Each structure stands twice: as structure tokens, then as C-alpha cells.
Amino acid sequence: MLLVKIYMVPEGDESRAHLLSQATIDLQGTREDGRWYRARLLKAPRFGGPGEGDPVRPHLVPEAQTFRSGWVGGHNPNIRGEWDLLGGALRALLGARLDPYRPVVPAEPPGGQRPPTRGQVERGRREAASRDGCKLEDDPSRQADLFGPRGS
């Protein structure tokens, strides 16, 4: 069984963390197309769900403490990991409730421009050198690297 717990951690202070909700994903069997699970999203403690010390084993949690439950199948643990299983369970249980959510990439990061890439810096150095009539050092061990050691 996978047990997922969601905590609110105000300002990153773990000493102030409090449980928001929990979910269980319990293996029910294996078929030709993968494993099948019973997934349950439990109610938050403030809405009558199990609290921090309460048992959450599927057979011990009353249906009254369950927000949503259902089945998710087709998981192959040799190919996909736990995050895939959790995502499949959320999609199976929440369906169209997830439609408004989408990946977002900010057009401009907070605070202004993005830092230049290594390639942009190298092109700028070469353009400046050719404009000024200088020859750049081609030996990488003798070049100053603005980004620190490669691979870091």
C-alpha cells in the first residue's frame, strides 16, 4: 500500500506542519496489462477524515471518511514509478476536476531577464574578440570559465 500524506508547512517551518489530507493506493491484483489498485482520497481531518494518529489501512477507514475512491489499473512498476501511479490515481478519481490545471512556464522569470546560457556567453566572447582584433585562447584549461567547473 502507498500512503500519501499532504502537510501544510507554514513558511517552511516543519515544527509548525499540520496534516491537510491523506490518500491510499492499495494493490488489488495483477493482470496481463499491469497491476490494479484501489485508490482512496480521504477527507481532511477538519471535514471528518482520519487525523495524524488514526489508522489509514483501507479496511480500517470507514467510507464516511473517504472523499473519493475508485480503481486505477495498467501500472507496470518495471517501467513506471510511484509518481506515475499517483498521477494515474488522481486522474482516475478527480477526472474533469483537473481540467483547469495546466503546466505554466513564466514568460519572464521574477526579477527580470534570464541569465545568459553558456553558449550565449561564448558567442559574445567570440564576437567581441573578432571585433577587437583579438585571438581567444582555445585551450579550455587556460580559459576563465564564468560558470565554474563544467558539469557543476
HELIX and SHEET records of a PDB file:
HELIX    1   1 PRO A   10  GLY A   12  5                                   3    
HELIX    2   2 GLU A   14  ARG A   16  5                                   3    
HELIX    3   3 PRO A   45  PHE A   47  5                                   3    
HELIX    4   4 GLU A   63  GLN A   65  5                                   3    
HELIX    5   5 GLU A   82  LEU A   94  1                                  13    
HELIX    6   6 GLY A   95  LEU A   98  5                                   4    
HELIX    7   7 ARG A  118  ASP A  132  1                                  15    
HELIX    8   8 PRO A  140  ARG A  142  5                                   3    
SHEET    1   A 4 LEU A   2  MET A   8  0                                        
SHEET    2   A 4 HIS A  18  ARG A  31 -1                                        
SHEET    3   A 4 GLY A  34  LEU A  42 -1                                        
SHEET    4   A 4 THR A  66  HIS A  75 -1                                        
END                                                                             
